[in-house]
């Protein structure tokens, strides 16, 4: 367990030292990612597609402040204060929340807006840009923080905004008129299963029946194109199992977990990179933006309800991410997980696309979720 704790601590220090938070205390949130310069064939397209960046020599800080990435990072630092008290991590988490609610302007507070209570994708978008997957994490994490840190719920009204957003999300998944306001392909678990995850988290006595009906229909008709999407499907089905009807949702979660582990490379213990639309693919590539990170989270959560048969695969992924964590002398990279690792060469690499690959280092979606999974492993707890 000390190895896991050391990995978390190194990753927290990466967030502070890498340039993704300016100032380092989180007062103005956290950037989406670093784009490494050296060998990055997608760099020109990254800078063109995401036109808010700062040059810090060896890399660009891709500066857009995404609500989901900031929520993931805030949650990480709040929970890290309990594992490593006295290092100021909790204050960083609170500062990021201050940014989200009081400085960012990302929260839609108008009850008559097209999508009430949504968090705009980023500060670089002047028009509403609302994705199913990002909003799902905003719902889940607001409710998770409200449960664990009641004083923060009082300060930010987190439950209020999460429940309002859940109703907006439900409207978005249920009818064509509202769905047109949202972005993301619901048929793919990357978007739809995360929506189910969030609705399960937000279900109350008043909303549980209708949220469960959507989730059941969703998983009953799901077509899953690749191993990355199985990881997302597993995450959604696990939370539905926990929060809705275990008897009805557990078989879906088990099906997805079984298929996911059947795809593991036996020698190295990880699922292959197959998400061709957004990242390079190959059996030798450890994809930490769309596959291994979510497989770790999903299998670890499923193992808590399904037992030792699945724990072994979660532990393989924990061992893998701790082993490959960046140990470069450079403070911009030391302690991070980059987007892709080539198991054949034993180095970060494998190619680049403008959103995926070895030279993209995401704050949310990669580093914060991996560390959150490790933090919950240390406390033997579920993130749900």
Secondary structure, DSSP 8 states (H G I E B T S, - for coil): -HHHHHHHHHHHHHHHHSSSSSSTTSTT---SEEEE-TT-TTHHHHHHHS--EEE-SSEEEE---BHHHHHHHHHHHHHHHHHSTTSSHHHHHHHHHHIIIIIS--B---TTSTTTT-B-SBTT-SS---BHHHHHHHHHHHHHHHHH-HHHHHHHTHHHHHHHHHHHHHHHHH-HHHHTTSBS-TTSTTTHHHHHHHHHHH--TTTHHHHHHHHHHHHHT----SHHHHHHHHHHHHHHHHHS-HHHHHHHHHHHHHHHHHTB-TTT--B-B--TTTS--BTTEEETTTTHHHHHHHHHHHHHHH-HHHHHHHHHHHHHHHHHS---SSTTTTT---SEEETTTTEE-S-B-SSSBTTEEEIIIIIHHHHHHHHHHHTT----
